[in-house]
Amino acid sequence: MGFDKQGLPRQKARRTAPRSRNPYLHLLLKIYRFLARRTASKFNRVVVHRLVMSRTNRPSMGLWRLQRHMRDKEDKIAVLVGTVTNDVRMPELKKPLKVCALGFSQAARDKIVAAKGECLTFDQLALLAPKGSNTILLRGKRFSRETCKHWGAPGVPGSHAKPYTAKANMRGRKHERARGRRTSKGYKVRS
């Protein structure tokens, strides 16, 4: 007789705590879990979810992109669960920004402070805006990493995947042409 797995609840594979041993991160998680539980604000639940994420899912954001997102919203606080980094394309910020992030590069912090802006930590934000009111929650680009450019099958019609052909001896008939649907292997593109 077989075992019926249909009725059983599926296992939820998601993180409940960060892998990092950083005590500051664990204290932040305690604060925002409390706020998520005690307030009806979705902002706090999203922040808790992002604090638990891996570092690849907490990408950084440069000052140029941050300023572009905050155009006409200078009175609000930009919130980024990640690091704010410098951008060499802009010598200084045009308008003062209030930014809350997990970390700031030194050059980015200097530019924000020089423009009479503010760099906040998440515990300061919990006191200023416990429900996340008057804030803009931002996220860096997750798929702009070099690895992501190689996802897919290079050489396939319609694919823009970047082949691994950095070395001079890796160019030729066999390299990065072994797999995938191609006309030489009897595959027809239906349009």
N, C-alpha and C positions, 0 to 999 in steps of 0.2 A: 504494500500500500504506500502511495506517495505522500509527500508532505506538502500541504497547501501553503504557499508563501503569499498568496494573493491578499489575504485578510490582514497580514501583519503590517504595522506602520513602517514606512521606509526610514532608514537611518539618515538623519540630517547631517551632512558633511559640511559643517561650517565652523569657523573659529569662534571660540568664546573668550579667548585671551590672546594677547600678542605673544609672539615667540621671543621677542626682545626681553632682555633682563633689565632694561632701563627702568629704574624705580619711578622716575618722573612720569613715564608713559603709563605705568600701572596706577599711579595716583590719579592721573587725569581720567583714566578709565573708571575709577571708583566714583569720581566727582560726576562725570557725565552719565554713568549708569544710574546714579541717584537722581539726577535731574530728569533723565528719560522716564524713570519710574514715577516721579512725583509731579511732573508737568505733562500736559497733553500736547507738548510741542514735538513735531516731527523732526525738527532741526537737531535736537539732542540725540534722537535715535540714530540719525544718519551719522552724526559725529562719532557715536559709540561704534557703529559698524566700521567706519573708516579708521578709527584708532587701532582696531584689531587687525587690519589688513597687513599684508606683507609689504616690503619696501618697494617692490616693483609695481604694486597696486596703489602706492602712495607717491606718485611722481611729483617732481619739483616743478615750479613755475617761475619763469623769468620775469623781471620787472616790466619789460616791454609788453608782454601779454597781459600781465596783471593790470597795468595802467589802461590798456585797451578795453578790458572787461569792466573797469571801474569808471569809464567815461560817463559823465552826467550822473554819477552816483557818489560823488565825493563826500556826501554827508553820512554815507553808510560805512560799515566795517567789512572789509574783505576778509573772509575766513578760508584758510587753506590747510587741510590736514596733510601737511608735507613741508617741504623746504622752499623758501623764496630765495632765488638766486639772482645774481647780477646779470645785466645785459650790457655788453660793451657798445651796442648800437646807440644807446642813449647816455649822454654824459651826465644829465641830471633829470630828475622828475619835474614835470611841468606844474603839477598841482600836489598839495599835501594829501597823503593817503593814510588811513588807519587800517593797519594790516595785522591780522592774528594768524600765526602759523606755528608749526612745531619747531621750526628752526629758520634762521636767516643766515645767508653768507655774510661775511663782514662787510664786503663792498655794497651789498644790497641794503644792509642795515644803515650804513653811512649815508647812502643816497636818500633813503626814506626820511631819516632824521634831519638831513641837510635841507630837505624841502618842507620842513616843519610838520612832518607826518609823525605817526606813532607806530612802534612795533610792539604788539601785545602778545602775551602768552595765553594759553587756553584757560588757565586758572584765573587770570585777570578778566578774560571774556565771560567766564561763568558768573563773575560779580557784576560786570557791566550789563550783560544781556543774557540772563539765565534761560530765557525762552528762545533766544536767537532772533529777537526782534531787531529790526534795523541792520541786518547783516546780509551779506551776499556770500553764499557758500560756493567756493570755486574748487576746481580739480585740474591738475596738470594733464598733459597728453600721455595716456598710458601706452599707446602703440607707436610712439616715435623712437623707440629704442632700435638700435642697429639689428638686433636679432629678428625683430618683427618684419623687417624688410625682406628677409629670406623665407618667410612663411609662404607655402604654396609650392607649385611645381614650375620651375623656370623652363621656358621653351614651349609650354602649352599655349595654344591659341587663346588670347584674352587674359593671360596671366601676366602680372607685372612683378612677379617674384624675382628678387635679385639673386643671381647664381653665386656660389662660392668659388669664384675664379680669381683669387688674389694672386696666387703664385703663377709664375710664367710657365711652369710645367703642367699646369692644370687646365690649359686650354686645348681643345681638340674634340675629336668625334665622341669619345667615351665619357668625358667629364660633364656632369650635370645634364646628361641627355639620356640616362638609362631608364628613368621612370616617367610616367605621365602619358596622357593621351595625345598622340601625334598622328599626322597623316601617314607617316611611314609605317605605322603599326596598325593600319586599317581603321583609324578613327575618323569619322566624318563629322564636321561641325554642322549642326542643323540650325538654320537661321529662320 
